[in-house]
Amino acid sequence: MNSDKYSVKSTAFLICLAAVLFGCTSVTKQPDTILLSIPTLQTDMYPHDITRAEYYEQMAHGYSEVKQYEKAVENFKLSLLHNPNSATAYIGLSDVYASMKRYLLALIALQTAEKIEPTNLTVMKKMGDLYLDAGLYTKSREVYERLLKINNHEEEAQWALFYIFKLEKKYNEAFANLVKITVNDSNAGKIAYEKALIYKAKRETEAYRESLKQAVMLDPRDKDILVEFSKNSYDQKLYKEAASALLNYSNTHSFDLEISQHLAFASVQAGIYQVAIREYEKQKVVVGGQEIELKIAHCYFLMEELKTAEEKYLKLAVEGSSDEARYYLGQIYITQNKMDDAAFVLAQVSPISEFFADAQAKLALHYKSTGQDDKALNVLREAFVKRPDQLQVYQAYGDFLIENKRYVEAIALFERGIQIFPKDEELRLKMAYLHFRLNNQKSFKKQILAALRINPQSSDAYSMLSELWYLKNQNVDETLFFANKALELKSKNKNIKPILAWVLMQKNRSTEAVAIFEEYYEENPNESFFVRSLSQVYSRGGIKNKAKKLSDLAGKLENDDSLKSRFIFKNETEQADVQNLFEPKTRLPASLENQ
């Protein structure tokens, strides 16, 4: 028995059933007395072994098996004509009426059978199920409670009471009934699973996850348990754990499309691409279509088997007109430095595609890399006109406008973008940067606070504040706070540690600063900032020879037109970085992001 069984089947049934329960005169009332059997002759076929009542009952069951319900009803009635006291015939007649969705007649037949045999457990179970299917939980509960008084070990009735309370969202009562069920090898996993679902409904997350793990251990071959376990694993980013459990199920069962889809999804997220490809190949036989082929191509792309990926993308782009395939084919051509081919393919991505903005951004970066800045801007301007509803258009176009110091245009662009995407943190930060550059402190603070309301744990926000405070020689203590906060939030901005070192140096915490500068000098020996900084630190510490040596090297690097006295500073809010043209997307291809 499962909870899906108990959806309301028919409004008409409820109306008619109410008529029976409350004595509507349009329904014939059953007699209170039990009729006596009518003496009949033996059947001609089995004169010594079977009565006519039994014969017709068996014929009725046969017709029911082959779904000839009208004939089944006719034969059950003939059986009852010969033996009106047969509870089994009324039970069979009720089953047929239920199959025909004539639930009122099914209930009447069961009520008659109950009068014949008041303690018949089968009659009580079926009657409880009928009430339950109709959503009459109180009536159903009364029947099952009466059944348990007759046999308090009846597990099916215990489960039914549990489901009734669960459907009524009376979770404490449901749990109390669940723990009354005797645990054995066949139901231990199911009981743990239902406990987990109760904890989930009550938002008791830790108890839910513990019970779900227990359910999987007790019954790793139950599909419902496994699917729930997998979804919970996805929520926790435990994709390898989900993939392992799903693979175990897949290896011990015949092909199941739902399990295969979950296994492929979990495997992609976990980077187990060969398993994902194997599952997609199985799914092709059942589902087919371009979507599966695209997922297979993406797996080869992520495995960096670019020759195979290129062949599959090219076929999908030409034969299937897939914009997603065109976009990733362009990515491959960029990787192979086939820039003209990449530009041609990216230009073919349709404006109606979700990949249009990304493709135009790549195309613009390509033109920029070849010195065609005006053409790059025109590409993004046209993209904005065609798809003002795509977030990436605002982000990429805004970067180019900022780099070209067209701040007023950029502000107007971001204002419109924020109206459409008010919860986008990146747009808020770019807008904040612009207001800072234009010395609009009030607007700057407004946008920074808005970004932090969207994401209070934004490492990007604190990284940007660190960089701006450093560049504008703002309060050292504030810069120290922003840098420490950015590092605490696991910022990936490579400038934050050097900024922290500079601040520490200003606060005469030279030992800490030296450790950071030496680390970065070893990684970037040709960047004058780190060389000059180390020279100053050594000079303060009285290590004059080393200080002079590093000072001379810094001067030489600055004369060679290196970064002079600043960082590698490739802040996204300051310039459209051509390097982004060669970097793969940080997210998975769209086709693989969902199950």
Secondary structure, DSSP 8 states (H G I E B T S, - for coil): --GGGGS---HHHHHHHHHHHTT-TTS----SS--------B-SSSTTT-BHHHHHHHHHHHHHHTT-HHHHHHHHHHHHHH-TT-HHHHHHHHHHHHHTT-HHHHHHHHHHHHHH-TT-HHHHHHHHHHHHHTT-HHHHHHHHHHHHHH-TT-HHHHHHHHHHHHHTT-HHHHHHHHTTS---TTTHHHHHHHHHHHHHHTT-HHHHHHHHHHHHHH-TT-HHHHHHHHHHHHHTT-HHHHHHHHHHHHHHS---HHHHHHHHHHHHHHT-HHHHHHHHHHHHHHT-SHHHHHHHHHHHHHTT-HHHHHHHHHHHHHHS--HHHHHHHHHHHHHTT-HHHHHHHHHTS-TTSTTHHHHHHHHHHHHHHTT-HHHHHHHHHHHHHH-TT-HHHHHHHHHHHHHTT-HHHHHHHHHHHHHH-TT-HHHHHHHHHHHHHTT-HHHHHHHHHHHHHH-TT-HHHHHHHHHHHHHTT--HHHHHHHHHHHHHTT---TTHHHHHHHHHHHTT-HHHHHHHHHHHHHH-TT-HHHHHHHHHHHHHTT-HHHHHHHHHHHHHHHHTTS-TTS-----TTT---GGGGTS--SS--HHHH--
